[in-house]
Amino acid sequence: MPSCAAWGPRHSNYFIVTTPAGQTIAMGEFAPASRGYQPQLALMVEDVWQRRGIGTWLTRRILRTAARSELRTVYADVLGENVPALQHFRGFGGVVESWEQGTAQLAIPVPEQDGPPQHPDGPTAEPAAAT
């Protein structure tokens, strides 16, 4: 079963997903707005680990982190040719705000937190296991 470690300096949060053997299979980053930059979400899942729920799990975790920062929108830059990534972020309500040199910038709404703060993993934190 993959596991996730999270850490970050004061301005960014990094999420690393590894196999039990320690192989990194996915990474995510949430960078709040600073110095004129918009809050950013970045995501990478190794090809062989895609379509197992890891990217969805990481995106949810990053959006919960953004919600704790009281943000309403985060942005992701995606290559226009990366149709699966565009569809992934659109599934979270992402809307293309601009295109520049073949890259789409999507605005992704941050859901409001309901109730008291929860552990960032939440009740369904585990991504699908390798088969």
N, C-alpha and C positions, 0 to 999 in steps of 0.2 A: 504494500500500500504506500503510495507516495506520501511524503510529509511536507509541511511548509514551515519555513522560518521567516520571521519578519523582523526587520530592524531599520533604523534610519536616523540620520541626523535630524536636527530640529526642523529642517525644511523639506525633506523628502522621506517617504516610506517605501522600502523595498521589500518585496515578497519573493522568496525563492522556494520552488517546489523541487524536492529531490526524491529519488527512489530510496529504498532501504539500504542499498549499496552506496549511497552518497552521490549518485549521478544527478546533475542538475538537468531537469526536464522542462522547467518553465520559470519565467520571471515576470514580475509585475512591478510597476513603480507608480506612486502617486506623488506628484510634486505640486504643493499648493501655490497659489499666485505669489509671485515675488518679483520685485524690480521690473515692473511693467509686463511681466509674463502672465498669461492665463494659467489657471490650474490645469495640470496635464495628467493624463492616464496613459501609461505605456504597458504593453503586454507582448510576451513572446512565449510560444509553446513549441517545443521540438516537434517536427513533422510527424514522427511515429507516435507521438502522444496526443495528437490532435483528435478532436471529435470524441473525447472521453469525458467531457465536462470540466476539465481543468481550467480552460480559459474562462468559462462561465463562472466557476467558483472564484477564480482570482478577480474577475471583474466585479462580482458582488462584494467581495472583501474590500476592494479598493473603493467602491462606491460607499460602503459603510464608513470607511476611514474619512472620506470626503464629507459625509454627513456629519460626523463628529466635529469637523472643522467648520460646520454651519455653512457649507457651500451649497449652491443650488444647481450649478452646472460645472462639468469638467470637460476637457477637450482632448481628443485623440487625433493624431495625424496618421493617415493610412494611405499607402500607395494605392492609386486608383485601380491598378490591375489586381489587387488583392481582394477579390470579390468575397471570399469567405469572411475576411476580417470586417469588411464593410457591412455585410449581413449580420455579423455577430454584434457589432455596436448598434446597428439599427434595431436589433432585437431588444436592446436596452433603452429604446426611444431616441437613439442618436440621429441627428439631422445634419446633413452636409451643409456647412455654412459657407465654405469657400473651397476653391480648387486653385492650386498654385503648382506649376511645373509637374503635373501628374500626381500630385498628392492632395487628398481630400482632408479638410479639417472638419471633424464632426463635433458638434456640441451634444453632450450626453447629460440628460437631467439626473440630478442626484435625488433619490427618493428620500423623503423625510423619515426620520427615525420615529417609530411609534413606541411609546412607553419608556421605561428606564433604559439606560445604555446596557447593551449586551456585550458578551465576549465577541470579538470580531469574527471568530470562526462560525458562530451561530450554531443552531441545532443540526444543520445538514452540511457540515463543513467538508466532509471527505469527498474528494473527487473519485470518479470510478476507478476501480483497481485494474491493474494490467491483467490481460488474459493471455 
